[in-house]
Amino acid sequence: MRLTSPAIAPGAAIADDYACTGADRSPALAWSDAPQSTKTKSFALIVDDPDAPHGTFFHWVAYNIAAGETSLPAGVPQTAEIAGGGTNGINSFEHIGYNGPCPPPGKMHHYRFHLFALDSTLTPGDPADAAAVQSAMRGHVVATAELVGTFER
């Protein structure tokens, strides 16, 4: 499976438009080569920063994205429901949906966009944070893809 974004080249800097220094909107994402629809029942997306000062920080948790989807547009609203099918969970800012890079000044951080193809839909509870979604995904991941961007203030 492959995950891409017209806004983020692999390993390259994430633009201010997708960070707290700008519009702080989610970047467009597209994926391809997911396992056949008989195996993939939904997708989950977890965006994290493993370089955060107090451990991994989660910027976006989304799950139950419809199996027929192959992309998310830029600027997904910070509402519980994702248009086209899916649910936004709670990020480490304790907000629903996406909040972009906002590290302390001085050090480059890596932002990992993890996409998971799942053989089921999830019932992680409401509101679901990264830990709840990761727990619900156990034993259901049939493929993964990752896109990493960087950001520094």
Steps between C-alpha positions, in 0.01 A plus 500: 500500500622850423413834666571833330414867530524781246593723793772287665791340318648204690752628754441865403382796705129541566374842387367752754151459352486158670653611833414722795706779341250521213146384423551176697291300255550136412692424180341307215592132510463223242567127519524216256567126484287414803415131538194384307165620625424151631781554752479876564185605686622843617805722543646676802743791499726601787734799472764528770818680602746258662741790572265682741668597829278280719460198271301432185241772434195421286385763250218313327304184570243392241335162461222313321591680180296320236676214322415649161679828574843566353557852629418773748478861383697786651325671789293212640266676748566452871170323553430149621377381161719502189310563176489185288522276805730497799543637848747752640633407840667710769859617451756581771384863501167349618330627184296306246675450167826642370732749664829541321861529605564742785827394664699713740757717318845366423483139388373327186213259562380212282128461433395148409176450309411133558222347292360160596280274286278300734293185459220648712349824619594615849302566817764671717250695713412867485690722498786284378862604540806339341538238774137386463526480119835319513355250746190444284721444191698214657459187292318686220782669304540351152735765355673825598654800331694794637587850385744709706537877485706734718436832672712737706427835663 
